[in-house]
Amino acid sequence: MTLAPHIASARILLACRDLPALLAFLTETVGLQLERIFPAEAPAVADLHGFGLALRLSTEEPLPSTPPVLQLLCDRTALPAGTPDVLHGPEGWQVRLLDSAIRVEVPDGRQSLVISRLPPAAEDSPYDGPAWTVGRAGMRYRDLLPNRFGGRFVVSHIAIVEGGVVPDYVHYHHVRFQMIYCLAGWVRLVYEDQGEPFILRAGDCVLQPPTLRHRVLEASPGLEVLEIGSPAVHETCVDAELLLPNGPAQPGRRYGGQHFVRHVAAESAESWRPADATVGTEACDVGITAATAGLARVHAVRAAAGYRARTRHDGEFRLLYLRGGSLSLQHPTLGQHSLATGDCVVMPAGEEFELRSDEGFAAVEVGL
């Protein structure tokens, strides 16, 4: 049940002591409009509105322990010179002037060797236990980069347990980079300007450019995806007006300098190429390098038994998620580490690792 069809409007009730002083501040300095005031002989209640906000001030309500704070979103560059960031009013009131333009803040990265191992499955559910948390829309999350490289990246192993219709909504993200790689099961998605909904299956992936509207519609039981984003903390915004799908596909449209990519593993048999000088090693470029103008590169990689290689990178991020097989890493000071299916390693820049695999492996490799 929802009350929405029966509600005419809404306002916030705030208590005050000195109504005339607060009214003068909010109308003359802030710019709210007085709508009504009563009783005339001794005003105790006043209604104001402005900037999409409705307030009722009352001297008849108990005072809060903390004075109210109003946030006004504006173009700060257009404000009169010398306008402070915070306007201080009577009774400790604050009006904070915030820039309405959304800017993606990417913290300086602090790289390190990070290894995340797939925990043993619990008896009743493989997605229970301390490694998993419940996130948005009831999805399970496993954090693969707990230190976030200082807030620069977030890497999540996400699962939907029961499947069926997903309680999602049309939304978008203010990000610098975001991709989803399907590890198991399937999920039906729909994206702005990308035509009808489609199914993402194991081995498929998508690049979600900044602000591209999308929605998760339904999923198979035990769906698992790998999601990588930058920065680690970013806004998820709801678009309640847009209905998806929204018309014919526009595959060339760009969002924040990037365009949408959907890689279908079943159609990529001819896209595999030798990955390096090591015999039996192949990689498949999923198209994200071109779509991000070189910001990121994402490959599906596979190696035959007896794999041996040395590797290093000089970028800001490099991840290997093992989809099958096994892999060991050795470094003179960072030690030796063995990876199995479901394990993940993020390697720091400037360090050379020796990689070995006696049985071979299949993995997802992501670099920025």
Beta strands, then each sheet from edge to edge (+ up, - down):
strand 1: 12-15
strand 2: 33-38
strand 3: 45-50
strand 4: 53-58
strand 5: 69-74
strand 6: 86-88
strand 7: 94-99
strand 8: 114-116
strand 9: 132-134
strand 10: 140-143
strand 11: 154-160
strand 12: 164-165
strand 13: 171-173
strand 14: 177-184
strand 15: 186-191
strand 16: 198-201
strand 17: 205-207
strand 18: 214-219
strand 19: 223-230
strand 20: 236-238
strand 21: 254-255
strand 22: 258-259
strand 23: 261-263
strand 24: 272-274
strand 25: 281-285
strand 26: 297-303
strand 27: 307-311
strand 28: 318-331
strand 29: 335-340
strand 30: 344-346
strand 31: 353-357
strand 32: 361-367
sheet 1: 1+ 4+ 3- 2+
sheet 2: 5+ 7+ 6-
sheet 3: 8+ 30- 28+ 29-
sheet 4: 8+ 30- 28+ 31- 27+
sheet 5: 8+ 30- 28+ 32- 26+ 25- 24+
sheet 6: 9+ 10- 11+ 19- 14+ 17- 23+
sheet 7: 12+ 18- 15+ 16-
sheet 8: 13+ 20-
sheet 9: 21+ 22-
end
